[in-house]
């Protein structure tokens, strides 16, 4: 004789094998599910135990509802996929805005690099009256404007000057500012050339830089605290004379002169050069910080400070500089002569004997493993609009005139078009439209599932109850 489930439960409660609270919990998951929105929705599609006044749906009607749900799921997931792709690949857009009147903008950096930067009188005095070799030397790929010196000559110069450090040797042999730059004016006012044009050793060779963020000495690199700025309706002209054939570079002050920087023009002797530039500014909204790096594809100024330099403002050229320093150290075991970071200690500087390693590996211009160096989110782009060249008569000096062609009245502004909140709203709206799902229905599903997992289902009790025989 079979015993009913109720009798079985009462017997268990009487013998203290199961509590009355446990009996209630056994019934609670099915009861919750039967009163949930999901259960009522499923009963509408496939009803059971209907009232007598409602007829059962036919198979065709149930099949039709099944296809309606299938189409709803397909449309919902296809639209969600497009929204996801938009959020991942194109969450920002760029618009044009007007700059405020009277704003102050940093003047670009102007670099002049002589084609031959060595002091020929000093070199000939040390080497005797030996003439420079006309062929390109082994040192040319490392220090471009030392191209007429051989490694053997460089060793003789190093012994005479009592140094093996390539950087110290370069600064001692370099042409002095007073012998190279003359008659400097900025905003129609006379300025001291050698206090405004500071020496710097770059991947283009030894140069002098106006309004550079850093400048160099034979022992280290220092920050330049003086910033030349521009204000609307002012004169923005920079003029100076050069005594040697040179290359001219104009770029943003936040960037550094490296092998990727293209020169504006070559300044020959007896020539007058005029350069007109324009500036384009790009700003990124602070809300873009909530996006991942692969989405916004840029870094804010304070997100990734330099590991080797004290400058905390991020720039793409500065990041590449740190990366190349690490590449040279790993391969050649020394520090390239172009760099003297302040945060490195107990390091070996590259000497004359390390030139072959630097040249063979071509590490000066190698950006291996530098993929993490993204563009900055806020940056200025300098565009060269016009370069004019005129012949100067009865003069061995070249004149250079650099000026702004038009004040940057407009700027580009990047802002978030489709962020995470927008994607979340689109996700909920699409599922509510096509499937009738909401946050509450999802919570109901989770609660019912957890109840079934934590407590034994009711059918386990039924199976045990049918096995009890009096």
Secondary structure, DSSP 8 states (H G I E B T S, - for coil): -B--HHHHHHHHHHTTSS-HHHHHHHHHHHHHHHTSHHHHHHHHHS--S--TTS----HHHHHHHHHHHHHHHHHHHHHHHHHHHHHHH--EEEEEEE--TT-EEE--EEEEEESS-B-HHHHHHHH-S----SS--TTTTTSGGGTT--HHHHHHHHHHHT--BHHHHHHHHB--GGGTEEEEEETTEE--HHHHEEEEEETTEEEEEES-SEEE-SS-EEE-----EEETTS---EEEEESS-EEEEEE-TTS---TT---SEEE-TTEEEEEEEEEEEEEE-GGGGGS-HHHH-EE-TTTS--SSSS--S--HHHHHHHHHHHHHHHHHSSB-TT---TT--S--B-BGGGHHHHHHHTGGG--TT-TT--EESSEEEEEEEEEEEEE-TT-S-EEEEEEESS---EEEEEEESS-HHHHHHHHHHHHHHHH---HHHHHHHHHHHHHHHHS--HHHHHHHHTT-B-
